[in-house]
Amino acid sequence: MEDQEYIRTLPKKRVAAGALFHNRADELLIVKPRYREPWLIPGGVVERDESPKACCLREIKEEISLDLSSPRLLSVHYFSGAFDLIEGMVFLFDGGLLDEKQIGEIRLEEAELLEFQFVDADMAFPLLEQNLSVQIRETLQAAEENHPVYLENGKVVR
């Protein structure tokens, strides 16, 4: 089998990346997309030949007009096709603590996002997509213990 022919037979996975940002009150930044009901965090789908980290940096710049230099990986969540209909992975990075000046510099990509807000994490969970909510909950807990977390289909794998 030729290399290119073999490559075409390999599975394709959806991959996304986003960042968790907090304000001084330790509230989580969430964004309201135009194209779906639940709230999300800033981020998006990894493009061809783009790493999850590069995607995160690009999406943050595009969606909320902030520049990240070197975000730290916080978690990876793998979804099987049976669990999420489309097999894939979501990488979450630490966007850091935003001060008032940085918050004032947030400019939403109007074609994609309606609004943003900072909310207590416990209040954010019901607003977020369920899979993302589970990942963020586990990610925040692991971040307090200063280690990354890996999930499969909504469950932490150790």
N, C-alpha and C positions, 0 to 999 in steps of 0.2 A: 504494500500500500504506500503510495506517495505521501510525503510529509503533509502537504496541503490537504490531501484527501483525508488523511487521519485526523488532522486538526479540525476539519469540519464535523467529524463524528463526536468530538468531545462535548460534554454538557456545557451549557451556558447558564451562568448564575447571575441573578440580579445582585448588585452590590451598591450600597449607599453609605454615606458618611455624614456626620453632623457634629456639632459642638455644643457643649453645655456651658452656658454663661450664667454668672450670678452677679447680683448687685451687693452693696454693702449690708443690706438687710438679709443676706443669704437667700434671696428669692431667685427663682429660676426664670430665665428668659424663654418665653414661648412665642410663636408666631402663628397667625391665622392665615392659612392659604386661601386663595380664591377658588381653587380647583377641587377641594374636598372639605368635608365637614369637620373632622377633628383638628385640633391645634397640633402643631409640630414644633420641633426645635429647628434652628437654622441648619441647613444642610441639603443634600440632594443625592442624585444618582451619579455614580462613578462612570465617567465616559471611557470610551475605548482608549487603551494605552495610557490611562491616568491611574495613579495610585490612590488609595483611599485618603491618605493624608493630603495629597495635592487637590483632590476633590473637595475636601473639607475647606482648605484655604480658599479655593476658587468660589465655592458656594457662599461662604461667609462674606467674601468681598462683594459678590453679586447681589446677595439677598439683603444684607444689612449694612453694607458699605464699611465694614471694619476689616483691618488687616491683622491677621494673626502671624506670628513669626514661626513658632515651633510648638504647636499644640501637643500635649502628652496624650498618648492612647489610654483610654479609660476602660473600654469594653468592646467585645465583639459578640454579636448575637447571630447565630446560624439558625435559619428557618428551613425545614425540609419542605418539599412541595406539598406534602400531605398536611402540614401544619398551617402554611401560609398561602397555599394555592400556587405561588411561584417561589421556587427555591432561591435562597439568597442569604446575604450577610449584611449586617449593619455595624459599622465601626463608629464608636463615639469617642470624641476627643475632648480634652479640657480646654474650653475657650477662656477660662480665667475669670477673675473678678473685674467687673467694669466699674469705673468711677463715674461720677456725674458728667464729667466732660465727655468721656467716651459714649455714655448713654445718649447725650445730646447730639452726638455725631452720627447716630444710627439713622440711616436713610433706607427705607424699604424699597425693594424692587416692586414697583406698583403693579406691574403686569402679573405678578405672581402672589404677592402678599397684601393682605388688607390692613393688618395691624400687628402690633407686638405689645406684650406686657410682661411685667415681672410679677410672679406669683409664688407663694409658698409652695414647696414641692408637693406637699400633701393635697393642696388645692389644685395643683396642675394635673395630677394623675388622672382624675375623672375627665378632664378636658382633652387629654391626649389620646391618640390612637392606642388601643389596648396593648399591642406588642411593644410599642415604644415606651409606654408607661411602665411595663414590667422591666424592660431593659434599664430605664433611667432609675427606677427604684433600687435595683440591684447594683447599678453602677455607683450611685451616691453612697450606698452602704459600703461598698468595697473601697471607694475613694477615701472614706473616713479612716479605713484601715491601711491606706496608702498602698494598695495593690490593684492591678487590673482584674477584670472578671470576664469569664467566658461563659456564654449561655447557649443552650440548644433548645429550640422550641419552647422558650419561656422558662426554662429551668437552668439554674446554675450548675455547671459541670466542674467538678474539682478533680 
